């Protein structure tokens, strides 16, 4: 049971980190995104790579 709760907690933490990262990329001013060479419509892909490593 403890392992299940630990796994659930880890997944929830990663999901929250993914949501925060995606929101930050999407709300980034366009000039900052250009400077960082980030294409904002790829926010979900970038956030998934950063949080989940895929």
Buried (B, 14 or more C-beta within 10 A) or exposed (E): EEEEEEEEEEEEEEEEBBEEBBEEBEEBEEEEBEEEEBEBEEBEEBBBEEBEEE
